[in-house]
Amino acid sequence: VLQGIANQLGNDYKLKLAHSKDSMKLSIQELDEIITHDTALVVLSHVAFKSAFMYDMEAVTELAHSRGALMLWDLSHAAGAVQVDLNKSKVDLAVGCTYKYLNGGPGAPAYLYVREGLHEKLTSPVWGWFGKKDPFDFELEFIPAPGIKKFLVGTPPILSQEAIEPGLDIVLEAGMENLRQKSIQQSQYLIFLYKKYLQKLDFSLGSPTDPDCRGSHVSFQHPEAYRICKALIEPHSSRIRVIPDFRAPDNIRIGISPLYTSFMDIWFAVDRLLKIVNNKEYSSFTNKKDQVT
Ligand SMILES: Cc1ncc(COP(=O)(O)O)c(C=O)c1O
């Protein structure tokens, strides 16, 4: 999306990608060097999609503001998994999807947050009729709706919106604090099992050990990661099916959704990883990549 916008803006803005040295995160010191007084907008995932590293939202936002930049957080791997307080951190903008920890499933609606003080100043790059002040006037001139509504574009996907409501209700009913507590206990348990059983089988940990800077998934790296993922998903000799994500080049991402993942599920996943590697079950799969991994 940012590449597309930078392309539209011509030479006025350049997209600068920051590369992580440890493949896990950018430290606050690295960010301090990267974000300059020329930076217009800083974009980061609150919880990184591969490593699950969780940035200190307040500290990074403050750093961006101190250089005169706006801060945009992607909450896709954070909302529903960790506590997020956009007001407290004085965040300017946020986006995210609802199909992970908010229970929407693929195709569920995305969301956007714009700090109230920016509603008047910012405009959407896409002016659609649902963002108009009076969409049913059918006037040809686009007069934006007041407030956050101006960022709407087209007719909302009603079926997906209906379906997301109970997904959100159940998160609210369980309570984010309870969910986070269970998620930490579960990811700690998974890392404990990794240390006890997986480390000696050529797995390495691609996520932080400190739960305070980790979201609700854990990544393990292994030279045979892709074929191990295939064996988890389509077991030939086990009735237990585990659905991880493969993230190139060698990450097996195990997502813990504390609402419905049980401690037994975590044990079964590790037991499967052990058997797949010990019995070389992965060797009956090809390394040919599927479209969705
Ligand atoms: C970091 C991040 N942002 C956003 C998304 C959602 O993107 P989209 O709504 O285009 O499917 C994902 C989905 O995996 C993601 O991992």
The ligand as a Gaussian input file, in Angstrom:
#p B3LYP/6-31G(d) Opt

LIG

0 1
 C        0.970000      -7.206000       9.272000
 C       -0.320000      -7.441000       8.544000
 N       -1.033000      -6.376000       8.160000
 C       -2.216000      -6.534000       7.523000
 C       -2.707000      -7.793000       7.241000
 C       -4.044000      -7.910000       6.544000
 O       -3.984000      -7.526000       5.247000
 P       -5.306000      -7.606000       4.328000
 O       -6.398000      -6.944000       5.089000
 O       -4.899000      -6.874000       3.105000
 O       -5.585000      -9.058000       4.083000
 C       -1.989000      -8.930000       7.593000
 C       -2.488000     -10.263000       7.252000
 O       -1.870000     -11.280000       7.355000
 C       -0.756000      -8.745000       8.274000
 O       -0.040000      -9.801000       8.669000

